[in-house]
């Protein structure tokens, strides 16, 4: 499938009234004077579920300095959930005042926020150099936010550049000829082989296509060649799925940035162009997308279905239940994925994809079990009846002797929309407050 990423809109202001009405699900960011590069990366971060949850789960004291990136991001994301937002507070924190480059601002934001928030984007590379005698002369590990991918020497037809080939070339060993490296063991300069490998694959892998380079006149020039962008990227030990582009059209100084992002809520692709947001009419579905404007590519690590991420909320209970032999309690698509049907979020059952917000749903079921002393959820219902009953908006009633506040926490966990469910940090805070309200005889660990 060929999608020309620069064509969903004309970047000249006088032609932009023809863009279709924006969607109701997501909202745009105002352009405060050529801040499209900042807007594009902020929308990618907002649409990255784990990052958004980590930002919103942070607690800030009233006396805390307002001029922090974490706090301003939290406020911005809370606004974006409801309406169009503005980035002037973030710009005042020295974001958006650089060279107008989306890649630079992306790295800058990740470097400034709480490390626990940005860690899903952070990977590690191992660099080593071996002399011709086989001695390891250099062995070091360095962190990275983005992997720079050279766009020299296109290999495809019609001068098309392959992102996959460039990615593989980045890790291909190279030789240093001549006496350019000193070996401590040999006590002499020698030829060497330099290699690079992924020491720690990040959850989100970001590729930075090096479209700009300095020419013989010391001027930055842009490479506008067409690129084949793979939807699946395979590393030695991990598989990644494309979920976001940051596109650039025009020159470095007079260009325009947009973002094209796949929603984790409905798996549809959306175009974010400052205040304009629309669902793409043509949804990418092939192995490759061809583009002349792709600049940053974000890939999400694919976890094997058999690992069932929701076991993170409990683990032992679910492992025991899988051995009980009660086949009617489980959902098994294609004979591969076995999961507790009545404990699993509806969207996870439908898509076979598990998220932290799905874990929150399962945690609500766990609370129900605790308050009923181990009673099976949805008693007297089989799987089909339960699925239909929940889809109609029904939820389990408050168990006998269960505090109303505890049942309200369960209902929060069972919100239909994933984005409306609380974070585990919020749940921890609410449960501590609830337990403390029971009296001094209860101790919070």
Legacy VTK file of the C-alpha trace (Angstrom):
# vtk DataFile Version 3.0
C-alpha trace
ASCII
DATASET POLYDATA
POINTS 445 float
0.000 0.000 0.000
1.356 3.437 -0.902
0.479 6.360 1.338
1.973 9.740 0.511
2.251 11.171 3.988
2.631 14.734 2.771
-0.646 14.773 0.852
-3.424 14.621 3.480
-3.209 18.417 3.556
-1.611 21.407 1.883
0.881 23.054 4.191
0.076 26.564 2.928
-2.297 28.329 5.367
-4.595 29.696 2.660
-5.408 26.148 1.492
-6.079 24.516 4.826
-9.762 25.353 5.115
-10.490 22.365 2.873
-9.405 19.837 5.504
-12.329 17.653 6.653
-13.847 18.302 10.040
-11.746 17.018 12.921
-12.777 13.887 14.751
-14.553 13.973 18.101
-12.316 11.372 19.769
-9.037 13.346 19.770
-8.108 17.015 19.897
-5.433 19.226 18.399
-2.711 21.569 19.641
-2.518 25.223 18.687
0.405 26.412 16.600
1.982 29.294 18.517
4.188 30.426 15.671
5.938 27.579 13.880
5.616 25.154 16.808
4.303 22.315 14.642
7.433 20.266 15.429
6.668 20.420 19.166
2.973 19.685 18.576
3.742 16.592 16.521
5.957 14.910 19.137
3.590 15.864 21.979
0.725 14.141 20.174
2.857 11.005 19.769
3.632 11.017 23.495
-0.028 11.600 24.367
-1.104 8.719 22.133
1.487 6.369 23.666
-0.642 4.696 26.342
2.080 3.676 28.800
3.764 7.083 28.640
0.478 8.941 29.122
-0.455 6.756 32.068
2.952 7.271 33.674
2.641 11.056 33.294
-0.900 11.204 34.664
-0.192 8.917 37.613
2.395 11.293 39.081
1.383 13.126 42.244
2.532 16.693 42.823
2.457 18.679 46.057
0.580 21.994 45.985
3.771 23.761 46.985
5.759 22.137 44.173
7.300 24.329 41.505
4.903 24.639 38.562
7.766 25.057 36.141
8.540 21.376 35.630
8.066 19.426 32.428
6.315 16.557 34.241
3.645 18.770 35.783
3.046 20.758 32.605
2.771 17.551 30.583
0.218 16.206 33.040
-1.866 19.363 32.753
-1.560 19.342 28.975
-2.662 15.697 28.715
-5.625 16.303 31.030
-6.731 19.151 28.749
-6.184 17.144 25.552
-8.586 14.489 26.812
-11.384 17.083 26.706
-10.564 19.744 24.154
-7.998 21.556 22.030
-4.937 22.575 24.043
-2.080 25.078 24.063
1.639 24.484 24.683
2.766 27.931 25.879
3.717 26.624 29.370
5.995 23.973 27.844
7.555 26.531 25.511
8.407 28.676 28.548
10.434 25.695 29.821
12.801 26.088 26.857
10.968 23.567 24.717
10.172 24.704 21.224
12.847 27.424 21.215
15.532 25.419 19.455
16.113 24.830 15.747
12.567 23.792 14.994
13.492 20.123 14.775
11.035 17.478 15.984
13.776 14.908 16.664
15.676 17.330 18.930
12.558 18.270 20.900
11.528 14.626 21.244
14.875 13.741 22.851
14.811 16.907 24.960
11.403 16.121 26.460
12.347 12.532 27.274
15.582 13.714 28.888
13.788 16.262 31.094
10.909 14.175 32.473
11.048 11.740 35.374
13.193 8.720 34.311
10.412 6.355 35.416
8.109 8.097 32.937
10.425 8.055 29.929
12.037 4.646 30.479
9.846 2.888 27.885
11.622 4.932 25.165
15.139 4.343 26.498
17.325 1.581 25.149
20.981 0.608 25.460
23.577 -0.180 22.818
26.755 -2.162 23.317
29.708 -0.923 21.254
32.857 -2.986 20.957
36.020 -2.990 18.920
38.235 -6.047 18.395
41.747 -5.877 17.016
42.904 -8.181 14.229
44.444 -10.494 16.861
41.050 -10.962 18.523
41.626 -8.751 21.567
38.689 -6.681 22.829
39.964 -3.100 22.786
36.657 -1.300 23.437
33.527 -2.567 25.178
31.051 0.052 26.368
27.308 0.444 26.843
25.565 3.683 25.912
21.907 4.710 26.314
19.803 6.013 23.427
16.399 7.595 22.814
16.459 7.349 19.018
18.465 5.299 16.546
19.822 7.439 13.692
19.353 5.690 10.358
21.426 6.912 7.422
19.580 7.566 4.152
22.582 7.359 1.848
22.729 5.027 -1.134
19.055 4.103 -1.768
18.793 0.459 -2.743
15.225 0.155 -4.043
13.676 0.815 -7.423
13.096 4.452 -8.416
15.727 5.556 -5.899
13.619 4.319 -2.971
15.313 3.935 0.397
14.625 0.874 2.563
14.263 1.633 6.277
14.744 -2.041 7.075
18.026 -2.165 5.133
19.237 1.001 6.869
18.310 -0.387 10.277
20.200 -3.628 9.610
23.181 -1.666 8.262
23.378 0.240 11.565
24.226 -3.018 13.355
26.467 -4.458 10.640
30.131 -4.790 11.777
32.627 -2.557 9.993
36.384 -2.671 9.651
38.964 -0.028 10.475
41.840 -0.401 8.061
45.343 0.821 8.729
46.915 1.663 12.061
44.002 3.610 13.568
43.324 1.843 16.864
45.690 1.092 19.731
45.390 -2.318 21.427
46.583 -2.494 25.025
47.220 -6.237 24.763
49.187 -6.040 21.529
50.767 -2.768 22.703
50.563 -1.481 19.193
48.212 0.074 16.663
46.252 -2.418 14.618
43.351 -2.968 12.272
40.060 -3.562 14.063
36.435 -4.604 13.648
33.780 -2.384 15.188
30.391 -3.853 16.105
27.193 -2.597 17.703
24.340 -4.615 19.191
21.157 -3.939 21.129
21.978 -4.539 24.786
18.559 -3.470 26.072
15.714 -3.198 23.534
13.308 -0.415 24.600
9.554 -0.927 24.760
9.216 1.876 22.195
11.878 1.907 19.481
12.229 5.264 17.679
14.064 5.522 14.369
15.374 8.912 13.279
15.737 9.109 9.494
18.719 11.346 8.738
17.131 13.364 5.955
19.321 16.414 6.604
23.061 16.563 5.974
25.717 19.214 5.457
26.817 19.641 1.837
30.144 20.879 0.467
29.010 24.483 1.084
28.418 23.726 4.796
24.677 24.118 4.191
22.007 21.777 5.510
20.226 20.085 2.625
17.317 17.670 2.773
17.051 14.237 1.191
13.484 13.961 -0.126
13.802 10.432 -1.456
10.942 8.001 -1.055
11.265 5.468 1.775
9.741 2.047 2.317
8.621 1.939 5.952
8.033 -1.597 7.280
5.072 -2.085 9.607
6.963 -4.873 11.391
10.622 -4.511 12.374
12.552 -7.505 13.639
15.607 -7.253 15.891
17.671 -10.184 17.123
15.464 -10.821 20.145
12.400 -8.602 19.671
9.646 -7.810 17.211
8.284 -4.277 16.832
5.080 -2.945 15.267
4.830 0.537 13.750
2.326 2.818 15.505
3.388 6.403 14.729
5.083 8.622 12.137
6.313 12.165 12.495
6.350 13.603 8.971
8.206 16.617 7.618
7.556 18.441 4.339
9.502 21.394 2.959
12.890 22.711 4.001
14.394 22.722 7.490
13.575 26.394 8.051
10.309 26.641 6.146
8.912 23.156 6.508
5.925 21.755 8.369
5.534 18.790 10.754
2.541 16.512 11.237
2.015 13.210 13.055
0.188 10.100 11.888
-0.616 7.807 14.805
-2.416 4.513 15.300
-4.881 4.728 18.180
-4.439 2.043 20.830
-8.151 2.398 21.600
-9.681 1.527 18.214
-6.618 0.582 16.079
-7.425 3.354 13.541
-4.832 5.737 12.092
-5.249 9.490 12.685
-3.593 12.562 11.211
-2.589 15.266 13.724
-1.849 18.607 12.056
-1.743 21.247 14.813
-5.433 21.947 15.601
-6.673 19.682 12.791
-7.289 16.031 13.669
-8.904 13.514 11.332
-9.144 9.784 10.868
-7.341 8.693 7.713
-9.649 7.541 4.928
-7.051 5.031 3.762
-5.878 2.833 6.622
-2.387 1.273 6.177
-2.731 -2.493 6.132
0.138 -3.876 4.033
3.635 -4.859 5.102
5.081 -1.543 3.932
4.056 2.094 3.709
5.841 4.258 1.134
6.438 7.878 2.078
8.467 10.904 0.992
8.008 12.722 4.304
8.562 10.192 7.107
11.097 11.621 9.571
10.600 9.857 12.920
9.210 6.314 13.158
7.907 4.869 16.430
7.640 1.112 16.881
6.038 -0.656 19.843
7.492 -3.956 21.060
5.192 -6.895 20.346
4.833 -9.271 23.273
4.143 -12.909 22.498
0.480 -13.712 23.242
1.474 -16.761 25.246
3.078 -14.525 27.879
-0.339 -13.013 28.792
0.690 -9.631 30.279
-2.308 -9.437 32.647
-0.638 -12.014 34.898
1.394 -9.069 36.224
-1.501 -8.136 38.516
-1.483 -11.437 40.354
0.350 -14.291 38.707
-0.032 -17.147 41.211
-3.816 -17.102 41.289
-4.095 -17.211 37.505
-1.476 -19.924 37.106
-3.356 -22.135 39.585
-6.685 -21.508 37.869
-5.269 -22.489 34.491
-4.630 -25.952 35.897
-8.143 -26.508 37.265
-9.446 -28.008 34.045
-12.539 -25.759 33.910
-12.389 -25.189 30.168
-15.694 -23.269 30.108
-14.018 -20.457 32.058
-11.431 -19.734 29.369
-11.220 -18.159 25.941
-8.819 -19.817 23.482
-8.464 -18.106 20.065
-6.714 -20.258 17.437
-5.763 -22.708 20.163
-2.864 -20.488 21.277
-3.889 -17.959 23.888
-5.510 -19.266 27.063
-6.813 -16.640 29.452
-9.415 -16.429 32.232
-12.461 -15.242 30.302
-14.381 -13.742 33.214
-11.311 -11.904 34.499
-10.288 -10.377 31.170
-11.232 -6.907 29.883
-13.765 -6.945 27.006
-11.438 -5.155 24.573
-8.645 -7.662 25.308
-10.964 -10.565 24.500
-11.986 -8.881 21.256
-8.519 -7.818 20.054
-6.318 -10.462 21.768
-4.105 -7.538 22.848
-3.400 -6.887 26.509
-2.598 -3.543 28.110
-2.107 -2.083 31.559
-5.642 -0.706 31.415
-6.835 -4.256 30.809
-4.901 -5.248 33.922
-6.890 -2.615 35.815
-10.140 -4.309 34.750
-8.785 -7.655 36.012
-7.742 -6.005 39.270
-11.364 -4.922 39.785
-12.437 -8.559 39.444
-9.781 -9.519 41.989
-11.241 -6.971 44.444
-14.673 -8.560 43.910
-13.229 -11.992 44.738
-11.634 -10.638 47.906
-14.837 -9.005 49.085
-16.853 -12.191 48.384
-14.260 -14.489 50.019
-13.342 -16.119 46.732
-16.726 -16.341 45.009
-16.516 -16.793 41.235
-17.392 -13.571 39.341
-20.583 -13.468 37.294
-22.084 -16.498 39.078
-24.656 -18.524 37.141
-23.467 -17.033 33.810
-21.466 -18.808 31.143
-18.910 -16.964 29.026
-21.299 -15.945 26.236
-23.963 -14.701 28.657
-21.366 -12.750 30.625
-19.897 -11.108 27.498
-23.335 -9.983 26.283
-24.351 -8.783 29.749
-21.192 -6.686 30.160
-21.429 -5.311 26.597
-24.892 -3.976 27.456
-23.311 -1.827 30.161
-24.105 -4.029 33.154
-21.686 -4.458 36.024
-21.667 -6.707 39.098
-23.560 -5.341 42.100
-21.969 -4.477 45.412
-21.315 -7.719 47.350
-22.887 -8.151 50.823
-20.908 -6.459 53.608
-18.697 -4.703 51.018
-18.164 -0.965 51.669
-19.792 1.216 49.031
-16.495 3.028 48.487
-14.808 -0.285 47.639
-17.519 -1.097 45.103
-17.059 2.330 43.530
-13.383 1.498 43.033
-14.418 -1.742 41.298
-16.775 0.198 39.012
-13.954 2.590 38.136
-11.854 -0.406 37.090
-14.727 -1.642 34.896
-15.244 1.563 32.905
-16.036 0.816 29.265
-13.387 3.150 27.871
-9.838 2.151 28.802
-8.719 5.747 29.113
-11.369 6.357 31.812
-10.021 3.635 34.104
-7.694 4.666 36.932
-3.980 3.980 37.000
-2.528 1.513 39.501
-0.928 4.458 41.288
-4.358 6.039 41.716
-5.815 2.727 42.882
-3.049 2.365 45.456
-3.791 5.833 46.833
-7.566 5.235 46.969
-7.190 1.860 48.686
-4.819 3.256 51.307
-7.260 6.066 52.090
-10.140 3.569 52.275
-8.281 1.191 54.608
-7.190 4.064 56.851
-10.816 5.173 57.115
-11.701 1.813 58.683
-9.934 2.854 61.864
-6.646 2.623 63.700
-7.001 -1.161 64.038
-6.188 -1.497 60.335
-2.565 -1.056 59.360
-1.496 -0.038 55.847
1.667 -1.813 54.741
LINES 1 446
445 0 1 2 3 4 5 6 7 8 9 10 11 12 13 14 15 16 17 18 19 20 21 22 23 24 25 26 27 28 29 30 31 32 33 34 35 36 37 38 39 40 41 42 43 44 45 46 47 48 49 50 51 52 53 54 55 56 57 58 59 60 61 62 63 64 65 66 67 68 69 70 71 72 73 74 75 76 77 78 79 80 81 82 83 84 85 86 87 88 89 90 91 92 93 94 95 96 97 98 99 100 101 102 103 104 105 106 107 108 109 110 111 112 113 114 115 116 117 118 119 120 121 122 123 124 125 126 127 128 129 130 131 132 133 134 135 136 137 138 139 140 141 142 143 144 145 146 147 148 149 150 151 152 153 154 155 156 157 158 159 160 161 162 163 164 165 166 167 168 169 170 171 172 173 174 175 176 177 178 179 180 181 182 183 184 185 186 187 188 189 190 191 192 193 194 195 196 197 198 199 200 201 202 203 204 205 206 207 208 209 210 211 212 213 214 215 216 217 218 219 220 221 222 223 224 225 226 227 228 229 230 231 232 233 234 235 236 237 238 239 240 241 242 243 244 245 246 247 248 249 250 251 252 253 254 255 256 257 258 259 260 261 262 263 264 265 266 267 268 269 270 271 272 273 274 275 276 277 278 279 280 281 282 283 284 285 286 287 288 289 290 291 292 293 294 295 296 297 298 299 300 301 302 303 304 305 306 307 308 309 310 311 312 313 314 315 316 317 318 319 320 321 322 323 324 325 326 327 328 329 330 331 332 333 334 335 336 337 338 339 340 341 342 343 344 345 346 347 348 349 350 351 352 353 354 355 356 357 358 359 360 361 362 363 364 365 366 367 368 369 370 371 372 373 374 375 376 377 378 379 380 381 382 383 384 385 386 387 388 389 390 391 392 393 394 395 396 397 398 399 400 401 402 403 404 405 406 407 408 409 410 411 412 413 414 415 416 417 418 419 420 421 422 423 424 425 426 427 428 429 430 431 432 433 434 435 436 437 438 439 440 441 442 443 444
